[in-house]
């Protein structure tokens, strides 16, 4: 504000002084034009300006074209098909296959990744060494029991755990897995949906959440839900029954909008998925930490644990939450004992607590730094959605990679922040 006032003052002082030294006679005003003549003169002036702008490059459109790059042509970008994932593809940018994108649309994604995908017409990802390792892990997981194929992704902040999990979902979807993906476990326990207590099952039901998950899982696995058939008859309430041999699609629709039946139907679908052996099932949960703490749901003044919520302790999710599989000799219940909460084991030793939580889960650790090939791939990915405009030579590339300490998120951030307009 102060700069603008100073300039205005200088201009006001300069104009009178310039006039006071004028040696010519006072100029007369031109004759006033009629309204029709003035309109013609105005149009003529505008047309002349447009012609000058088009010929000289001074038009507004040409100015914008200098700072606005054309949309990149991504038609030749290869998709991340399972058969193409090999050692020589590390560092390459690959587009997510169409069916995987449809599954993402049904299941949703983390907000940060969804925002990145909005920048481009062809969402893509960078193949990393961890991508190939994850693909091998999924291939081996088909051959073993579920309790032998439970992993949790670990790594420093910004190392790409969420991106790798999406790559795993895409790979599984492309190799005929049934994919149950949650971008965050927080909605399961943050009291964002209604809950009612069921005396019959001694659990708090979450009908709205169960209905939403049923719709998402069925939409993301349409072919599988139409192919797989129920292994037994399911009864809900006093009159609703789904006969043996019906499709999972029919079973998922059995509630018919009745909140009293939705949670039971959800559990029945999960039980059928756990019982069938025609297709492997991938349960992938991002931001899973809330499942191991006290929930935000309350019964009066008492906060409920995740294991007391019907959706959070369903058979499919229970396979992820339990440290060991339940057997008839160890428990009379079909539900395995949930992992202990940190609040429940506050008086126990730290070693015992962590041992109980980690038993049955195998670490899948991401490296803290990018390799050179992977970093080059991130630069190409940013160029694909115009995240960076400047020419990146070896010097600037290494400077930014060192400044970010090789961290994938930080490297992408500095490459985007220093974009030259």
HELIX and SHEET records of a PDB file:
HELIX    1   1 UNK A    2  UNK A   20  1                                  19    
HELIX    2   2 UNK A   35  UNK A   56  1                                  22    
HELIX    3   3 UNK A   60  UNK A   67  1                                   8    
HELIX    4   4 UNK A   82  UNK A   84  5                                   3    
HELIX    5   5 UNK A   87  UNK A   89  5                                   3    
HELIX    6   6 UNK A   98  UNK A  107  1                                  10    
HELIX    7   7 UNK A  111  UNK A  117  1                                   7    
HELIX    8   8 UNK A  129  UNK A  141  1                                  13    
HELIX    9   9 UNK A  146  UNK A  148  5                                   3    
HELIX   10  10 UNK A  161  UNK A  174  1                                  14    
HELIX   11  11 UNK A  186  UNK A  189  1                                   4    
HELIX   12  12 UNK A  207  UNK A  220  1                                  14    
HELIX   13  13 UNK A  222  UNK A  227  1                                   6    
HELIX   14  14 UNK A  248  UNK A  252  1                                   5    
HELIX   15  15 UNK A  259  UNK A  275  1                                  17    
HELIX   16  16 UNK A  288  UNK A  292  5                                   5    
HELIX   17  17 UNK A  306  UNK A  308  5                                   3    
HELIX   18  18 UNK A  315  UNK A  321  1                                   7    
HELIX   19  19 UNK A  350  UNK A  358  1                                   9    
HELIX   20  20 UNK A  372  UNK A  384  1                                  13    
HELIX   21  21 UNK A  394  UNK A  403  1                                  10    
HELIX   22  22 UNK A  408  UNK A  417  1                                  10    
SHEET    1   A 2 UNK A  93  UNK A  95  0                                        
SHEET    2   A 2 UNK A 124  UNK A 126 -1                                        
SHEET    1   B 2 UNK A 151  UNK A 154  0                                        
SHEET    2   B 2 UNK A 362  UNK A 365  1                                        
SHEET    1   C 2 UNK A 178  UNK A 182  0                                        
SHEET    2   C 2 UNK A 281  UNK A 285  1                                        
SHEET    1   D 2 UNK A 196  UNK A 198  0                                        
SHEET    2   D 2 UNK A 203  UNK A 205 -1                                        
SHEET    1   E 2 UNK A 234  UNK A 236  0                                        
SHEET    2   E 2 UNK A 240  UNK A 242 -1                                        
SHEET    1   F 2 UNK A 294  UNK A 299  0                                        
SHEET    2   F 2 UNK A 302  UNK A 305 -1                                        
END                                                                             
